[in-house]
């Protein structure tokens, strides 16, 4: 009976992402966040970067739509603060390092997400044809798009 329990626990531990269980939200302020999705076509399907510059200004570089041009503009520092709130709300600090499908996929999408904080900590996650269960990535993308088009309408 004991061997069955040990076998079950070993199998369960092998299927669980240990890195996500013990992760915690970084304590520093968010200083940069970057996300991109690539498909089989050349170039990024979607891309954004929000980054605090050395002079304290915050720059946003992003696409309004898939495969669109990358637009650059200065934004309020509150943009990084709001994105940090989204990261915390969606517990994106618990994302696994890599997401891969359970079956072999030879076509599709790849993505990478990277967030850097003032205390030197970072969050890094990515995948190929598999994403986290929650939509923190989509929530940040929607917010970034909103900020990007706010002054251009």
ABEGO torsion letter per residue (X at the ends): XAAAAAAAAAAAAAABBAAAAABBBBABBBABBBBBBBBABBEBABBBBBBBBAAGBBBBBBBABBGBBBBBBBBBAAAAAAAAAAAAAAGAAABBABBBBABBBABEBBBBBBBBBAAGBBBBBBBBGBBBABAAAAAAAAAAAAAAAAAAX
